Amino acid sequence: MTKIDNKKYGWWCPLLNKEIAEGYCLDINNERLGYFKTGSLDQVKTITQKTLEEINLTCDKCPNFPL
């Protein structure tokens, strides 16, 4: 875990290729696993231009998963 903006802590996200807040990572994963809808997954699809299947492949291999 590293400091972001001198306040927040986050994780390196191989999907977005940058550090993101823990909560954002949790939102993405909770939504992709079908626990609840946060809107984060639609945002990630737009940013990365990846399908849900491609996102799942990346997230399932992530060193931060399982959370």
PyRosetta script that sets phi, psi and omega in degrees:
from pyrosetta import init, pose_from_sequence

init()
pose = pose_from_sequence("MTKIDNKKYGWWCPLLNKEIAEGYCLDINNERLGYFKTGSLDQVKTITQKTLEEINLTCDKCPNFPL")
pose.set_psi(1, 139.2)
pose.set_omega(1, -179.5)
pose.set_phi(2, -129.2)
pose.set_psi(2, 162.0)
pose.set_omega(2, 178.9)
pose.set_phi(3, -77.9)
pose.set_psi(3, 139.5)
pose.set_omega(3, 176.3)
pose.set_phi(4, -125.4)
pose.set_psi(4, 131.3)
pose.set_omega(4, 178.1)
pose.set_phi(5, 53.8)
pose.set_psi(5, 30.7)
pose.set_omega(5, 179.2)
pose.set_phi(6, 58.2)
pose.set_psi(6, 9.6)
pose.set_omega(6, -177.9)
pose.set_phi(7, -132.2)
pose.set_psi(7, -52.0)
pose.set_omega(7, -171.2)
pose.set_phi(8, -95.7)
pose.set_psi(8, 157.5)
pose.set_omega(8, 175.1)
pose.set_phi(9, -113.1)
pose.set_psi(9, 148.6)
pose.set_omega(9, -177.9)
pose.set_phi(10, -152.3)
pose.set_psi(10, -175.4)
pose.set_omega(10, -177.5)
pose.set_phi(11, -124.2)
pose.set_psi(11, 153.7)
pose.set_omega(11, 172.3)
pose.set_phi(12, -72.8)
pose.set_psi(12, 129.8)
pose.set_omega(12, -178.8)
pose.set_phi(13, -109.2)
pose.set_psi(13, 110.4)
pose.set_omega(13, 178.0)
pose.set_phi(14, -67.6)
pose.set_psi(14, -22.0)
pose.set_omega(14, 178.8)
pose.set_phi(15, -69.8)
pose.set_psi(15, -47.3)
pose.set_omega(15, -178.4)
pose.set_phi(16, -95.6)
pose.set_psi(16, -6.2)
pose.set_omega(16, 178.5)
pose.set_phi(17, 58.2)
pose.set_psi(17, 42.6)
pose.set_omega(17, 177.2)
pose.set_phi(18, -165.2)
pose.set_psi(18, 169.5)
pose.set_omega(18, 175.8)
pose.set_phi(19, -76.2)
pose.set_psi(19, 137.4)
pose.set_omega(19, 176.8)
pose.set_phi(20, -132.5)
pose.set_psi(20, 159.2)
pose.set_omega(20, 177.5)
pose.set_phi(21, -65.8)
pose.set_psi(21, 147.0)
pose.set_omega(21, 178.7)
pose.set_phi(22, -53.6)
pose.set_psi(22, -43.1)
pose.set_omega(22, -177.7)
pose.set_phi(23, -61.4)
pose.set_psi(23, -36.6)
pose.set_omega(23, 178.5)
pose.set_phi(24, -67.2)
pose.set_psi(24, -41.8)
pose.set_omega(24, 176.0)
pose.set_phi(25, -59.6)
pose.set_psi(25, -46.4)
pose.set_omega(25, 179.2)
pose.set_phi(26, -61.6)
pose.set_psi(26, -42.6)
pose.set_omega(26, 178.4)
pose.set_phi(27, -60.0)
pose.set_psi(27, -45.8)
pose.set_omega(27, 179.9)
pose.set_phi(28, -60.1)
pose.set_psi(28, -49.0)
pose.set_omega(28, -176.8)
pose.set_phi(29, -70.0)
pose.set_psi(29, -39.5)
pose.set_omega(29, 177.4)
pose.set_phi(30, -62.0)
pose.set_psi(30, -38.1)
pose.set_omega(30, 179.5)
pose.set_phi(31, -73.5)
pose.set_psi(31, -43.6)
pose.set_omega(31, -178.3)
pose.set_phi(32, -67.2)
pose.set_psi(32, -26.8)
pose.set_omega(32, 177.3)
pose.set_phi(33, -86.9)
pose.set_psi(33, -1.6)
pose.set_omega(33, 174.1)
pose.set_phi(34, 83.6)
pose.set_psi(34, 16.8)
pose.set_omega(34, -178.7)
pose.set_phi(35, -76.2)
pose.set_psi(35, -42.4)
pose.set_omega(35, 174.5)
pose.set_phi(36, -165.7)
pose.set_psi(36, 162.5)
pose.set_omega(36, -177.4)
pose.set_phi(37, -96.0)
pose.set_psi(37, 125.7)
pose.set_omega(37, 179.9)
pose.set_phi(38, -116.0)
pose.set_psi(38, -15.8)
pose.set_omega(38, -174.7)
pose.set_phi(39, 89.5)
pose.set_psi(39, -11.0)
pose.set_omega(39, -177.9)
pose.set_phi(40, -67.2)
pose.set_psi(40, -36.7)
pose.set_omega(40, -177.4)
pose.set_phi(41, -66.1)
pose.set_psi(41, -40.8)
pose.set_omega(41, 176.6)
pose.set_phi(42, -62.6)
pose.set_psi(42, -39.5)
pose.set_omega(42, 178.4)
pose.set_phi(43, -63.5)
pose.set_psi(43, -44.3)
pose.set_omega(43, 179.6)
pose.set_phi(44, -65.3)
pose.set_psi(44, -40.5)
pose.set_omega(44, 177.9)
pose.set_phi(45, -60.3)
pose.set_psi(45, -41.0)
pose.set_omega(45, 179.6)
pose.set_phi(46, -66.9)
pose.set_psi(46, -44.9)
pose.set_omega(46, -178.1)
pose.set_phi(47, -65.6)
pose.set_psi(47, -45.9)
pose.set_omega(47, -173.1)
pose.set_phi(48, -91.5)
pose.set_psi(48, -18.8)
pose.set_omega(48, -174.6)
pose.set_phi(49, 61.2)
pose.set_psi(49, 30.3)
pose.set_omega(49, 179.4)
pose.set_phi(50, -104.5)
pose.set_psi(50, 153.6)
pose.set_omega(50, 175.3)
pose.set_phi(51, -80.8)
pose.set_psi(51, 169.5)
pose.set_omega(51, 177.0)
pose.set_phi(52, -60.3)
pose.set_psi(52, -39.1)
pose.set_omega(52, 179.8)
pose.set_phi(53, -62.5)
pose.set_psi(53, -43.1)
pose.set_omega(53, 178.3)
pose.set_phi(54, -66.2)
pose.set_psi(54, -39.0)
pose.set_omega(54, 177.1)
pose.set_phi(55, -63.2)
pose.set_psi(55, -45.8)
pose.set_omega(55, 179.7)
pose.set_phi(56, -59.7)
pose.set_psi(56, -41.9)
pose.set_omega(56, 178.9)
pose.set_phi(57, -60.2)
pose.set_psi(57, -43.4)
pose.set_omega(57, 179.9)
pose.set_phi(58, -68.3)
pose.set_psi(58, -47.8)
pose.set_omega(58, -176.8)
pose.set_phi(59, -67.5)
pose.set_psi(59, -36.8)
pose.set_omega(59, 179.6)
pose.set_phi(60, -65.3)
pose.set_psi(60, -25.4)
pose.set_omega(60, 179.1)
pose.set_phi(61, -92.8)
pose.set_psi(61, -5.9)
pose.set_omega(61, -175.2)
pose.set_phi(62, -64.2)
pose.set_psi(62, 137.1)
pose.set_omega(62, 178.8)
pose.set_phi(63, -66.5)
pose.set_psi(63, -16.2)
pose.set_omega(63, 177.6)
pose.set_phi(64, -84.9)
pose.set_psi(64, -7.8)
pose.set_omega(64, -178.2)
pose.set_phi(65, -104.6)
pose.set_psi(65, 136.3)
pose.set_omega(65, 3.1)
pose.set_phi(66, -76.4)
pose.set_psi(66, 146.1)
pose.set_omega(66, -174.3)
pose.set_phi(67, -69.2)
pose.dump_pdb("model.pdb")
